[in-house]
Amino acid sequence: MFKVMWFIINIRNRLIRTLKINYEEWIFIKAILIMIMSFIISLIIPIAIGLNRFVIVSIMITLLVHELGHYFSMRYYKCENIKIIFFGLVAITQTDSIIESRFKRIVISLAGPLPGIILGLILMFTSDNESRLNSFAKIMVLINAVNLIPISMLDGGNIFENLFVLKHYRATGIFSILSGLFILTYCVLTKDFSVIVFCVINLIRGVLLIRDKSLSTSGNQVNPLAWNHKIILLTVWIFAIFISFISI
């Protein structure tokens, strides 16, 4: 194992010296490679096991547009070491930077779903209702609209926490537990347990936040949100959810 790691590191160092790139450029190239490789693997495996090819491709394109929205908003706010990673039909955009502004956090959260919703709505209203393009557009709008629902671990949950809940770590924990219970209720009522892992993660996160405040991103660690900013962001959030669900 150590020999393999040493070999990879050696190849990396030789590549850096050959291409004459600095450390920052290498970090960027590595992030692009991680995104491309994880995207391809996440696309191929579901198709290989027999899942609907059109649905999988539609979901993956939707996720790519979604995460690129987060990525470019983070770049705009000068976040460092940003990475997009795909895990099957789930994706995440990470940064090493600590974002101390509630306003920036909410803008970054909105920057994921909004481009997909806008693009999806344009495609929906400019394509034939029976076409595959229209079906793709509906999938894009639906996924991003669901992502805006105020449930912990979704962008909507991040927005809700930064608007209302983040003032106290226990409130954040309670919100996480309620989100987990909501997901559990959905699983029981629909008999669809594909998202049960998010229920478990939310319940564990909620308990840990309530028991240990050092694990929480409490309101004291981020800058307060001005009321005019809160009203604008809340309006955009609610309008995006409303227009998405009535359009599907």
C-alpha positions in Angstrom: 0.0 0.0 0.0 2.8 2.4 0.9 4.6 1.5 -2.3 1.5 2.4 -4.3 1.2 5.7 -2.5 4.9 6.5 -3.0 4.5 5.7 -6.7 1.5 8.0 -7.1 3.3 10.8 -5.2 6.4 10.3 -7.3 4.4 10.5 -10.6 2.7 13.6 -9.3 6.0 15.3 -8.5 7.4 14.4 -11.9 4.3 15.7 -13.6 4.6 19.0 -11.8 8.3 19.4 -12.7 7.7 18.4 -16.3 4.7 20.8 -16.9 6.4 23.5 -14.7 3.2 24.3 -12.8 3.0 25.8 -9.3 1.2 24.3 -6.3 -2.0 26.3 -6.9 -2.2 25.2 -10.5 -1.7 21.6 -9.5 -4.5 21.9 -6.9 -6.8 23.2 -9.6 -5.9 20.4 -12.0 -6.3 17.8 -9.3 -9.8 19.1 -8.5 -10.8 19.0 -12.2 -9.5 15.4 -12.5 -11.4 14.3 -9.4 -14.6 15.9 -10.7 -14.2 14.2 -14.1 -13.3 10.8 -12.8 -16.0 10.7 -10.1 -18.6 11.9 -12.7 -17.7 9.2 -15.2 -17.7 6.5 -12.6 -21.0 7.7 -11.1 -22.5 7.7 -14.6 -21.2 4.4 -15.8 -22.0 2.2 -12.7 -25.8 2.8 -12.6 -26.1 2.3 -16.3 -24.0 -0.9 -16.1 -26.3 -2.4 -13.5 -29.3 -1.9 -15.7 -30.9 1.4 -14.5 -32.7 3.6 -17.0 -30.0 5.2 -19.2 -32.0 8.4 -20.0 -32.9 9.0 -16.3 -29.4 8.4 -15.1 -27.9 10.8 -17.7 -30.5 13.4 -16.9 -29.8 13.2 -13.2 -26.0 13.4 -13.7 -26.3 16.4 -16.0 -28.6 18.1 -13.5 -26.1 17.4 -10.7 -23.2 18.7 -12.8 -25.0 22.0 -13.5 -26.1 22.2 -9.8 -22.6 21.7 -8.4 -21.0 24.1 -11.0 -23.4 26.7 -9.6 -21.9 26.2 -6.2 -18.4 26.0 -7.6 -18.5 29.4 -9.4 -20.2 31.1 -6.5 -17.4 29.9 -4.2 -14.9 31.1 -6.7 -16.6 34.5 -6.8 -16.2 34.7 -3.0 -12.5 33.7 -3.3 -12.9 30.3 -1.5 -9.8 28.1 -1.7 -9.2 24.5 -2.8 -12.7 23.9 -4.2 -13.6 20.4 -5.2 -16.6 18.8 -6.8 -17.0 15.1 -6.0 -19.7 12.8 -7.3 -20.8 9.8 -5.1 -23.2 7.8 -7.3 -26.3 9.9 -7.8 -25.2 12.4 -5.1 -22.7 15.2 -5.4 -21.0 17.7 -3.1 -18.9 20.8 -3.6 -16.3 21.3 -0.9 -13.9 24.1 0.0 -11.2 24.5 2.7 -12.3 28.1 3.3 -14.4 29.0 6.3 -17.3 31.1 5.1 -18.1 33.5 8.0 -20.9 35.5 6.3 -24.5 34.2 6.4 -25.2 36.2 3.3 -22.5 34.4 1.3 -23.5 31.0 2.7 -27.1 31.5 1.5 -26.0 32.9 -1.9 -23.7 29.9 -2.4 -26.6 27.5 -1.4 -29.0 29.3 -3.9 -26.4 29.2 -6.6 -26.7 25.5 -6.9 -30.5 25.0 -7.5 -31.3 28.3 -9.3 -29.3 27.8 -12.6 -30.9 24.3 -13.0 -34.4 25.6 -12.3 -34.0 28.5 -14.7 -32.5 26.3 -17.4 -35.1 23.6 -16.8 -38.0 26.1 -17.0 -36.7 27.5 -20.3 -36.4 24.1 -21.8 -39.8 23.1 -20.5 -41.6 26.0 -22.1 -39.6 25.9 -25.4 -39.8 22.2 -26.1 -42.6 19.8 -27.1 -44.4 18.3 -24.1 -43.9 14.7 -25.4 -40.2 15.2 -26.2 -37.3 13.8 -24.3 -35.9 17.3 -23.9 -39.1 18.2 -22.0 -38.8 15.2 -19.8 -35.1 16.1 -19.1 -36.2 19.6 -18.2 -38.8 18.3 -15.7 -36.2 16.1 -14.0 -33.9 19.1 -13.8 -36.5 21.3 -12.2 -37.8 18.6 -9.9 -34.4 17.7 -8.5 -33.4 21.3 -7.8 -36.9 22.1 -6.4 -36.6 19.2 -3.9 -33.1 20.4 -3.0 -34.6 23.7 -1.9 -37.0 22.1 0.6 -35.9 23.1 4.2 -34.4 19.8 5.3 -31.0 19.5 6.9 -28.2 18.4 4.4 -30.1 19.9 1.5 -29.4 23.4 0.2 -32.9 24.4 1.5 -31.8 23.2 4.9 -28.6 25.3 4.7 -30.7 28.3 3.7 -33.2 27.8 6.5 -30.4 27.3 9.1 -28.6 30.5 8.1 -31.9 32.5 8.0 -33.5 31.3 11.2 -31.9 28.5 13.2 -28.2 29.1 13.3 -28.3 31.4 16.3 -27.9 28.4 18.7 -26.3 25.0 18.3 -29.1 23.2 20.1 -31.7 24.7 17.7 -29.5 23.4 14.8 -29.5 20.0 16.4 -33.2 19.9 16.8 -33.7 21.0 13.2 -31.5 18.2 12.1 -33.4 15.6 14.1 -36.7 16.9 12.8 -35.3 16.6 9.3 -34.3 13.0 10.0 -37.8 12.2 11.3 -39.4 13.9 8.2 -37.2 11.7 5.9 -38.1 8.6 8.0 -41.8 9.4 7.7 -41.4 9.8 3.9 -39.7 6.4 3.7 -42.4 4.6 5.7 -45.3 6.2 3.9 -43.9 5.7 0.4 -42.1 2.5 1.2 -39.1 4.0 -0.6 -36.0 3.5 1.6 -33.5 4.7 -0.9 -32.9 7.9 1.2 -32.9 6.3 4.6 -29.2 6.9 5.0 -29.9 10.7 5.1 -32.4 10.0 7.9 -29.7 8.2 9.9 -27.1 10.9 9.3 -29.5 13.7 10.3 -30.5 11.9 13.5 -26.9 11.3 14.5 -25.9 14.8 13.6 -28.7 16.3 15.6 -27.9 14.3 18.7 -24.2 15.2 18.5 -25.0 18.9 18.0 -27.3 18.9 21.1 -24.8 17.1 23.2 -21.6 18.9 22.1 -21.8 22.5 21.0 -18.2 22.4 19.8 -19.5 20.4 16.8 -21.9 23.1 15.7 -21.5 26.1 13.5 -23.2 28.4 16.0 -24.5 31.9 15.3 -21.5 33.3 17.2 -19.1 32.1 14.5 -20.7 33.8 11.5 -21.5 37.4 10.7 -25.2 38.4 11.3 -27.5 38.8 8.4 -29.0 42.3 7.8 -32.8 42.4 7.7 -33.0 43.7 4.1 -30.7 40.9 3.0 -32.8 38.4 4.9 -36.0 39.6 3.2 -34.5 39.5 -0.3 -33.0 36.0 0.1 -36.1 34.6 1.7 -38.2 36.0 -1.1 -35.9 34.5 -3.8 -35.9 31.1 -1.9 -39.7 30.9 -1.5 -40.4 32.1 -5.1 -37.9 29.5 -6.5 -39.7 26.7 -4.7 -43.1 28.0 -5.6 -42.5 28.5 -9.3 -40.7 25.2 -9.6 -43.4 23.0 -8.1 -46.3 24.7 -9.9 -44.4 24.3 -13.2 -43.8 20.5 -13.0 
